[in-house]
Amino acid sequence: MRIEIITNKRDLAAHAIRWDELALMDPRDGFFRTYVWYTAWMEHIRPDATPFVILVRDAAGTIAGIAPLCRASFHDLGFRVQALRWAGREVVSGDFLDILCAPGDRPAVTAAIVDCLAEERTDWGLLLLGELIAGGESYTAVTALAARCNLPLREQEARICPYIALPDTFDQYLETLGSSTRYHVRRRMRDVEKRGAAVNILTDPREVATALPDLVRLHLARWRSENLPGTLGRPGFSAFLRHVCLNPGPAASARLYMLTQDGAPAAALLAFHFGHSALYYQAGWDPHSALAALSPAVVLMGHSIREAIKDGKRFYEFLRGDEAYKSRWTTTQRTTTTLVAGRGFMAKQYLRVAHLKDNVKPLLRPQRIAPVSGPAGD
């Protein structure tokens, strides 16, 4: 295996086709590792970041693996440290981030990338690898890297990632739910139809991009009704989503579910389809709409799950977060976690303080408050 490191944004496009071929070799979790996700994030969310993409070539010179990393500043606990980290995580909440490669090549590719990171020539102080599947191969390899190089290591931000293993039909799925939830979903989907409302499913990239401002408006309206900011209003986020939805890449598509009455949008839900998975991403609704009392988010979630089944998807991913509403739709889940290793002086100091915080925090923790229901829980 031969290593090549890309540090210039202009050099990324030459590898876009192979990049997406490798992402699709993980048909369940590869979406957030696609070329468009990486480049859109670099352009709209962290334009100050620089690429540090590790290419692994086999004996024939073919790219067998890619580590979609970048260099970007990291701020926490009063520290400012330059970090080597996955791109596509911050603000936009990319999940299941990892190395790209064919399943059969993973041991050799992972070993080559870890060896590269162990070398001084890679010149990193803090290694920040978030949203790894807990206990997976990359998790194990990074843990071994820290032990091998005698580096301080912190595991943090364990996240619950609920999902549905989809059956053959929507009715079969509904039968897996509790009787009250099943009744609620069916009734609400019927109720909005009786009110003359319509659910439109936008799949054309240009139509999705044109309707994204409605999603943003409805998302912010929903959260501001509870005096919370929401996320889609953060700088660069709308432009990022437009970029991704217009150019989703091979085997991927954006689907925007719009609930309208008399032509006016009352609720919206954005999902991505990729390989074997449908990924619920964001939703919103108008709390002042006449349809607000009919659980519009439940209606759109039901439609998006039904469409995922019709599209032949095997998994419906709710992504990170243990919000109460997700447990009404499924009881199955995975866990992701973040590993942080320090090699530079300031990075090691940061990790010492972070470990101290970990030890003190349980002593100061107040009684736990139940989490607030998320957008599809009403």
QUIJOHU-V146272 format. One record per backbone hydrogen bond with DSSP energy under -0.5 kcal/mol. NH is the residue of the N-H (numbers start at 1). CO is the residue of the C=O. Records with the same first field share a line. If there is no record, write none. Layout:
NH->CO ; CO
This chain:
2->57
4->55
6->53
7->5
11->8
12->9
13->9
15->12
16->13
19->15
20->16
21->17
22->18
23->19
24->20
25->21 ; 22
26->23
30->26
32->29
33->30
34->31
38->34
39->35
40->36
41->37
42->38
43->39
44->40
45->41
46->41
49->46
50->71
52->69
53->6
54->52 ; 67
55->4 ; 53
56->65
57->2 ; 55
58->62
61->58
64->56 ; 62
65->56
66->100
67->54
68->66
69->52 ; 67
70->85
71->50
72->70 ; 83
74->81
76->79
79->76
81->74
83->72
84->126
85->70 ; 83
86->128
87->68
92->90
93->89
94->88
97->131
100->66
101->22
102->64
105->102
106->102 ; 103
109->105
110->106
111->107
112->108
113->109
114->110
115->111
116->112
117->113
118->114
119->115 ; 116
122->119
123->120
125->82
126->82
127->341
128->84 ; 126
129->127 ; 339
130->128
132->337
134->335
136->133
140->136
141->137
142->138
143->139
144->140
145->141
146->142
147->143
148->144
149->145
150->147
151->146
152->342
154->340
156->154 ; 338
159->336
161->334
162->319 ; 321
163->332
164->316
166->164 ; 314
173->169
174->170
175->171
176->173
177->174
182->178
183->179
184->180
185->181
186->182
187->183
188->184
189->185
190->186
191->187
192->188
193->189
194->190
195->191
196->193
197->192
198->260
200->198 ; 258
202->200 ; 256
203->201
208->204
209->205
210->206
211->207
212->208 ; 209
214->211
215->211
216->212
217->213
218->214
219->215
220->216
221->217
222->218
223->219
224->220
225->221
226->223
227->224
228->223
234->231
237->234
240->236
241->237
242->238
243->239
244->240
245->241
246->242
247->243
252->249
253->273
255->271
256->202
257->255 ; 269
258->200 ; 256
259->267
260->198 ; 258
261->264
264->261
266->259
267->259
268->284
269->257
270->282
271->255
272->279
273->253
274->277
275->251
276->27
277->27 ; 274
278->315
279->272
280->278 ; 317
281->270
282->270
284->268
285->218
286->266
287->285
289->286
292->289
294->291
295->292
298->295
299->295
300->296
301->297
302->298
303->299
304->300
305->301
306->302
307->303
308->304
309->305
310->306
311->307
312->309
313->308
314->276
315->276
316->164
317->278 ; 315
318->162 ; 316
319->162
321->160
326->323
327->323 ; 324
328->324 ; 325
329->325 ; 326
330->326
332->163
334->161
336->159
337->132
338->156
339->129
340->154
341->127
342->152
343->125
344->125
348->344
349->345
350->346
351->347
352->348
353->349
354->350
355->351
356->352
357->353
358->354
359->355
360->356
361->357
362->358
363->360
364->360 ; 361
365->361
377->374
